[in-house]
Each structure stands twice: as C-alpha cells, then as structure tokens.
Amino acid sequence: MMRGLLIAIGFLTRLPVPARAFDGASSSSSLAWYPAVGLLIGGLLWVLAWALASAPPLLVAAVLLAVWVGLTGAMHLDGLADSADAWVGGLGDRERTLAIMQDPRCGPMGVVALVLVLLLKFAALASLPPHSAALWLAPLLGRAVLTAAFTSTPYVRSGGLGSGLLGASRGASVAALLVTGLLCFCADWHGLRALVVVLAVFACWRLACMRRLGGMTGDTCGALTELTEAAVLLALAA
C-alpha cells in the first residue's frame, strides 16, 4: 500500500523517494494515491503561503507558482504544450495528432498555451485571499482527474508513460475519488464550486479526446491537470 503512495509521489513530483519503491508490479497501485499526492502538494503550498503572509501579494503569487512548477518538474505543463500543438496542427486527424504529440519540440501553439495558463494561474493566485482553500483544492483536484481519466477513459498510446496504470484497481480508484469529493465538501461552498467547475472541465476535455483520439494519452492527461488547476484557481478567485 505505502509503495503505491511512494511511486505516486516519485512520478508526480520531484520530491525524493527511495529508489527501491519502483517496480513494474506495483505501478498500477499508485493510481488511487494520485489525489493524496495532490493534497501533499497543496499542503506544501499552503504552508509556504503562510510563511510569506507579510510579503506583497504579487511576490507571493510568483513564488507560489514557481515552487508549484518546481515541485512537479513542469511535467503536466509539457503535456499541455504538446496537446496544444497537436490539437491545432493535427487538423482533426487522429494519427497526425498523435504523431505531433510525440515530437519533443514545442511549437508556437504550445508556447502560447503555456504562457496563457501560467498567466491565468499567477493572476488568480495574486487575487486570492491569504490561505485560500484554492491552494490545496487545485492540486488535489488536478491529480484526482487523472485517477478519474484512467478509470473511465481508454488509453490509446501503447507503451506510453500511463500504460503501467491500466491494471489499477477500479474499486480503490473510485474510493479515492469519493474521499476527494468529501474533502471538497470540507471547504464549504468553495469546495462545492471547485468540484462543479472540475466536473465541467473533465467532461468537456474527455469528450474532445474521445472524438479526436478515441481516448486519452499521457499528454492529454497532463493538459487535463493544468486546465483543472487553472479552472479551480479562477473559479475561487472570481
């Protein structure tokens, strides 16, 4: 059980974990722990915001965003950029879209997507009140949607980074999502608003991926995380 958590931390963050925790047999057990990793990231951000409580809001927002990106190694941002390039350059064709996603180079649409999402996150962080619940709700829900995606959506990239998660226990994943929902309700109307927004983002992105690709890839899942986090921050900052 704890090995699954360590694998999830090692994969989704740059926090150090024991090397012996990683093996192919237990990789699928990490999926149910993804929301917990999001909560861990959110907890670290909340503590950092508390430590910077006396600093100017713009500076706090910049530091929080930089640490946020550093904790995840910009992994999901990479998926966002690849997805943006592929969605526009793919011209509606499935195979062309998948081929562009495999290109390690970042095109103009990828750059634009990165700038816009980071700008929106920064503006939202600067607009939020100190110690807002958004600091832990956004990372929590940003990883919970990954659990939901792999539980409910076909994975279309054979041999991709997410292929090891295909054998994950559906029961454990559903239980993790239910706990995530309960945690959202602990944040009162803020959590409810965030949950509604995330459900809308998930439904729209899943529908788009099913129509274009017939399922999800690692890149589209990364894009989903970034879109989810941005949506939660914007919804609670508005």
Order of alpha helices (4+ residues) and beta strands (2+ residues): alpha-alpha-alpha-alpha-alpha-alpha-alpha-alpha-alpha-alpha
